Amino acid sequence: MNKNTFSFNNFLLFLIPSLIGIFLFMIPIPSSDGVTIPIAVLSDLIQDLIGPIIPTMMVWIIIFALFGTIVAKTVKPAFIKTSPFLTNLFDIHPVWVIARILATIFAVMVYFRLGPEAIWSEETGGTLLYDLLPVLFGVFLFAGLLLPLLLNFGLLELFGALMTKIMRPVFKLPGRSSIDALASWLGDGTIGVLLTSKQYEEGHYTKREAAIIGTTFSVVSITFSIVVLKRVDLMNYFVPYYFGITFSGVIAAIILPRIWPLSKKANTYMNGKERDHASELIPEGYSRIGYGLEQALIQAKKSSSVSKFLLDGSKNILDMWMGVAPIVMALGTLALIIAEYTPIFQWLGIPFIPLLQLLGIPEAQAASQTLVVGFADMFLPSILAGDIESDMTRFIIASVSVTQLIYMSEVGGLLIGSKIPVNMKDLIIIFLLRTLITLPIITLIAHLLF
């Protein structure tokens, strides 16, 4: 398409939805807890309005997801077989069928308080059903419906052209991932995983690129970081705390794509095609911004249908509710049961004691298990840190628990439940690598502070 054939309306069709998308997903705004983003405000609003019934709704959503899967696997009706969306939603791999069965059992047991307390207690299944899933319900509802504002109106095409010179050499990622990375970092890790998964499914990221973004940039929200710092009673250190998280997180994002296991992920798209290097080249006669803007306007012109926008958003919501929520319920509950009722994480923390002592961290033995227990849930380290007297150690635990990023009760469960090509072994290794990379950096900052 000739770059002079666009009308002013075409430009507005790109600009207005994209600016709304940036505002909703990426602009921090003040809140009663400190700082948040508009999507999180909308999520909180829906929780305030219908909060008491959301756990009930999530139980039914999880049950319906399993029912649809059983129908798709046994009856195989034509309306599912002929619909790529329904096939993708219900005709799933046997591993995920087991996860949906487990999720349904756990959800029902928690809701009715049936069976062993280890499953339905407030520290395990109760945390998932009554604390995390209501948050995900709201986030999925609004993020799913409004994600097309970021995805479909040319913003990614514009930044794809502008940011490739930075993202490719530094992070081994295409330029369009800069929006994804910012939305993940400034907004919320769950939103980042959903955005990454959608981009991967639509053929914009290779397997390696999707895995890098999902395990490197999907940081918890600023709001939740504040909650962690409050828990360890160190709110007066927020500025160095968040600087440490950001700085160590960027260093990890530079190192991890260059080492195993991320470096060994196939650099092919979901359909098996090799990465197209030419797609990132700017054609002769174009400036980088001129080419990016033209591609953005072409994309915006394709997305002028309101009905398609609503249909895409509705599909996103159902995909997130039924595809992701059961995985989070199943894996999150199992991980929290292990953390709460077995000494496994204490045993796993023993090898870290010499490292913590070498780094000069007080109360090394008490701190060691907090480095591992974060794999189950990112809030657990700060809970365990409550008995630690050293301000320095609590500061380090609070900071590292956020930079570890892979938590099975949230981001880890979402990654496993998504189409992003990472498995449990990958997540365990990346979690440990992130810990080993960020711990010394944060400890250095802590030594300068205390």
Buried (B, 14 or more C-beta within 10 A) or exposed (E): EEBEEBEEEBBEBBBEBBBBBBBBBBEBEEBEBBBBBBBBBBBBEBBEEBBEEBBEBBBEBBBEBBBBBBBBBEEEEEEBEEEEEBEBBBBBEEEBBEBBBBBBBBBBBBBEEEBEEBBBBEBBBBBBBBEBBBBBBBBBBBBBBBBBBBBBBBBBBBBBBBBBEEBBEEBBBBBBBBBBBBBBBBBBBBBBBBBBBBBBBEEBBBBBBBBBBBBBBBBBBBBBBBBBBBBBEBEEBBEBBBEBBBBBBBBBBBBBBEEEBBEEBEEBBBEEEEBEEEEBEBEEEBEBEBBBBBBBBBBBBEBEEEEEBEEBBEBBBBBBBBBBBBBBBBBBBBBBBBBBBEEBBBEBBEEBBEBBEEBEBBBBEBBBBBBBBBBBBBBBBBBBBEEBEBBBBBBBBBBBBBBBBBBBBBBBBBBBBBBBBBEEEBBBBBBBBBBEBBBBBBBEBBEEBE
